[in-house]
Amino acid sequence: QVQLVESGGGMAQAGGSLRLSCAASGFSFSDYRVAWFRQAAGKEREFVGSLTWAGRNTRFADSVKGRFTISRDIAKKMDYLQMTSLRPEDTAVYYCAAGRPILSATTNPNVYGFWGQGTQVTVSS
């Protein structure tokens, strides 16, 4: 059974940092792509970033490029989203998701079939 559990959300001030964790179980990173998404109140869910399964290549939304990084511990089956230089507009519920999108659909949340429960990130100015 595929399961994803996020943790590490909370409150931060603008310019601060937070690290989110995604614990994966029931599948192998080589079988599914794991990506991070976020959804702000009243807005659609949007892609944040993802790694290829071995962690060699990353892809990030323009809005977070240069501020967010993703790392992976394959042995522990954990993904980490390190967020720095946080801005109030980063406030959202953050999700990790697993799926098998074709490369051109990596940023489309609709092609990911498995989702964690989400963790709230609130950035104050």
C-alpha positions in Angstrom: 0.0 0.0 0.0 1.5 3.3 -1.1 1.7 5.8 1.7 3.2 9.3 2.0 3.4 11.2 5.3 4.6 14.8 5.4 6.0 16.5 8.5 8.0 19.6 9.4 5.5 22.3 8.6 5.0 25.3 10.9 5.5 29.0 11.1 8.4 31.0 10.0 9.2 34.6 9.4 10.0 36.0 6.0 13.6 35.2 5.2 13.6 32.2 7.4 13.9 28.5 6.7 11.9 25.3 7.2 12.6 21.7 6.2 9.7 19.4 5.3 10.0 15.7 5.3 8.1 13.1 3.3 8.2 9.5 4.5 7.3 7.1 1.7 6.3 3.5 2.1 4.8 0.7 0.0 6.7 1.5 -3.1 10.2 2.1 -4.5 11.5 5.5 -5.6 12.6 3.7 -8.8 8.9 2.9 -9.6 7.3 6.2 -8.8 8.2 9.8 -9.2 7.8 11.8 -5.9 7.1 15.4 -6.2 6.2 18.3 -3.9 3.1 20.5 -4.4 1.5 23.2 -2.5 -1.9 24.8 -2.2 -2.6 28.2 -0.8 -6.0 29.1 0.5 -8.4 29.8 -2.4 -5.8 28.8 -5.1 -5.2 25.7 -7.2 -2.6 23.2 -6.2 0.7 24.0 -7.8 3.9 22.1 -8.5 6.9 23.0 -6.3 9.6 20.6 -7.3 10.7 17.0 -7.8 13.7 14.7 -8.2 14.3 11.9 -10.6 14.3 8.6 -8.7 18.0 8.5 -8.0 18.1 12.1 -7.1 20.4 13.2 -9.9 18.1 15.7 -11.6 15.8 18.2 -10.1 13.0 20.4 -11.4 11.5 23.4 -9.6 8.8 25.9 -10.2 10.2 29.3 -11.1 8.7 30.8 -8.0 10.9 28.7 -5.7 14.0 28.2 -7.9 17.2 29.1 -6.1 15.4 29.1 -2.7 14.1 25.5 -2.3 16.1 22.3 -2.7 15.1 18.7 -2.5 17.2 15.8 -1.2 16.5 12.1 -0.9 17.6 9.4 1.4 16.8 6.3 -0.6 17.7 3.9 2.2 15.3 5.6 4.6 12.7 6.2 1.8 12.6 9.9 2.8 12.4 13.0 0.7 13.2 16.4 2.1 12.1 19.8 0.9 14.5 22.5 2.3 12.9 25.9 2.0 15.0 29.0 2.5 14.5 32.7 2.1 10.8 32.1 2.8 8.3 34.7 1.6 4.7 35.3 2.8 3.5 34.0 -0.6 5.0 30.6 0.2 2.3 30.2 2.8 0.3 27.1 1.8 -0.3 23.4 2.6 2.5 21.4 1.2 2.1 17.9 -0.1 4.3 15.2 -1.4 2.8 13.0 -4.1 3.8 9.9 -6.0 2.9 9.0 -9.5 4.1 7.9 -12.9 3.8 11.0 -15.1 5.4 11.3 -18.5 8.2 13.8 -18.4 6.0 16.6 -20.0 3.4 16.1 -17.3 5.7 16.2 -14.2 4.2 19.4 -12.9 0.5 18.3 -13.4 -1.0 17.3 -10.0 -3.7 15.3 -11.8 -1.3 12.6 -12.9 -0.2 11.8 -9.3 -2.3 9.1 -7.8 -0.9 9.1 -4.3 -0.9 12.0 -1.9 0.1 12.7 1.7 -2.1 14.5 4.1 -0.3 17.7 3.7 1.5 20.0 6.2 0.8 23.7 6.8 3.5 26.2 6.2 2.8 29.8 7.3 5.3 32.6 6.6 4.7 35.9 8.3 6.1 39.2 7.1 
